[in-house]
């Protein structure tokens, strides 16, 4: 929400992680539902502070961006991606 109480990012997600200070992206779990403290039935993606998708919600698991990389799992493969969603070392 902004300082006037208006939504910047509408609360439509099962989970929204904190924005990475350096990379400015937040992990978002879309199209899922909560079972206890866990979201199931959806996928992870990343949004910018305006709520725009930077990496579409296609990931099975995603961790926070640190130094330009995020650890993710996609179709059973775990590794690191950059801000463009490209696999990196």
C-alpha positions in Angstrom: 0.0 0.0 0.0 1.1 3.5 -0.6 1.1 6.3 2.0 -2.5 7.2 1.1 -3.7 3.7 1.8 -4.1 2.7 -1.8 -3.0 -0.6 -3.1 0.2 -0.6 -5.1 0.2 -4.4 -5.3 -3.3 -5.9 -5.0 -3.5 -8.7 -2.4 -4.3 -11.5 -4.7 -1.4 -13.9 -4.0 -1.1 -16.9 -1.7 2.3 -15.5 -0.5 4.4 -12.4 -1.2 8.0 -12.5 0.0 10.0 -9.4 0.9 11.6 -7.4 -1.8 15.3 -7.8 -2.3 16.9 -4.4 -1.5 19.6 -4.7 -4.1 17.7 -6.5 -6.9 14.3 -4.9 -6.2 12.3 -8.1 -6.9 10.0 -10.1 -4.6 9.0 -13.7 -4.9 5.2 -14.3 -5.4 3.2 -17.5 -5.1 0.3 -17.2 -7.6 -2.8 -19.4 -8.1 -2.3 -21.4 -5.0 -3.9 -21.8 -1.6 -2.7 -22.1 2.0 -2.5 -25.4 3.8 -1.3 -24.5 7.3 1.8 -22.3 6.7 2.4 -23.7 3.2 1.1 -22.6 -0.2 0.2 -25.4 -2.7 -1.3 -25.7 -6.1 0.4 -22.7 -7.7 3.7 -21.4 -8.9 6.4 -18.9 -8.0 7.4 -15.9 -10.0 9.0 -12.5 -9.3 7.5 -9.0 -9.4 8.9 -5.5 -9.3 7.8 -2.9 -6.7 5.0 -1.7 -9.0 3.6 -5.3 -9.1 4.7 -6.0 -12.7 5.8 -9.5 -13.5 9.6 -9.7 -14.2 9.7 -13.5 -14.1 6.4 -15.1 -14.8 4.9 -17.6 -12.2 6.3 -20.9 -13.6 8.7 -21.9 -10.9 8.1 -24.8 -8.5 10.2 -23.2 -5.8 12.0 -19.9 -5.4 14.2 -18.2 -2.9 15.1 -14.5 -2.5 17.5 -12.8 -4.9 20.9 -12.2 -3.4 23.7 -10.5 -5.4 21.7 -10.8 -8.6 20.8 -14.5 -8.4 18.0 -16.5 -6.9 17.9 -20.2 -6.2 14.9 -21.8 -7.9 13.4 -25.1 -9.0 11.8 -25.4 -12.4 10.5 -28.7 -13.7 12.6 -30.7 -11.3 15.8 -28.8 -12.0 17.3 -26.7 -9.2 19.8 -24.0 -9.9 20.2 -20.2 -10.0 18.6 -17.6 -12.3 19.4 -14.0 -12.9 16.9 -11.1 -13.0 15.9 -12.1 -16.6 15.0 -15.6 -15.6 18.1 -17.1 -17.3 20.1 -19.9 -15.7 23.4 -18.8 -14.4 26.3 -20.5 -12.5 
